[in-house]
Amino acid sequence: MSVMSKYAPLWEYVENSREEKLMLTFSQIRDILGFDIDHSFLSYKKELTNYGYSVKKISMKNKNAEFVKENRQ
């Protein structure tokens, strides 16, 4: 039995966007998840590779995160 990550709704949102690059503000992420991201996000972000994306950049100053589609050969 697998446990669903608390960030799964965000990962699915990013995957379903089908964008090469996707920039989301922390506010948008909160709307998707129903809670604010915290330091645990840094640990959980590696799960996103299972959805074909990675977290490229997190800006605390601009309060946003950039997600990029991974090139799979």
C-alpha positions in Angstrom: 0.0 0.0 0.0 1.5 3.3 -1.0 0.9 6.5 0.9 -0.1 9.5 -1.2 2.2 12.5 -0.8 0.6 15.7 0.6 2.1 17.4 -2.4 0.5 15.0 -5.0 -2.3 17.5 -6.0 0.5 20.0 -7.0 2.5 17.4 -8.8 -0.6 16.3 -10.8 -1.5 19.9 -11.5 2.0 20.5 -13.0 1.9 17.2 -15.0 -1.5 18.1 -16.4 -0.3 21.5 -17.5 1.8 19.8 -20.1 3.9 23.0 -20.2 7.7 22.9 -20.9 8.1 25.5 -18.1 5.5 26.5 -15.5 5.9 29.3 -13.0 3.5 29.3 -10.0 3.3 31.8 -7.2 3.2 30.5 -3.6 -0.4 31.8 -3.5 -1.3 29.7 -6.5 0.4 26.7 -4.9 -1.6 27.3 -1.7 -4.8 27.4 -3.8 -4.0 24.1 -5.4 -2.9 22.3 -2.2 -5.1 24.0 0.4 -2.1 24.9 2.6 1.1 26.9 2.4 4.4 25.2 1.4 7.0 24.9 4.1 10.5 23.5 4.4 9.3 20.0 3.9 8.7 21.0 0.2 12.4 20.8 -0.3 12.4 17.1 0.7 9.2 16.3 -1.2 10.1 18.0 -4.5 12.1 15.0 -5.7 8.8 13.2 -6.0 8.0 15.4 -9.0 10.4 13.5 -11.2 7.9 10.6 -11.1 5.5 13.0 -13.0 8.1 13.9 -15.6 9.0 17.3 -14.1 11.4 18.9 -11.7 11.6 22.0 -9.6 14.1 24.3 -11.3 14.0 27.2 -9.0 12.3 28.4 -5.8 12.4 32.1 -5.1 11.7 33.2 -1.6 12.1 36.8 -2.6 9.6 36.6 -5.5 7.5 34.0 -3.7 7.3 31.6 -6.7 8.5 28.3 -7.9 9.5 27.3 -11.4 8.8 23.8 -12.7 10.3 22.3 -15.9 9.5 19.3 -18.0 12.3 16.7 -18.0 13.6 15.6 -21.4 13.3 11.9 -21.5 15.1 10.2 -24.4 
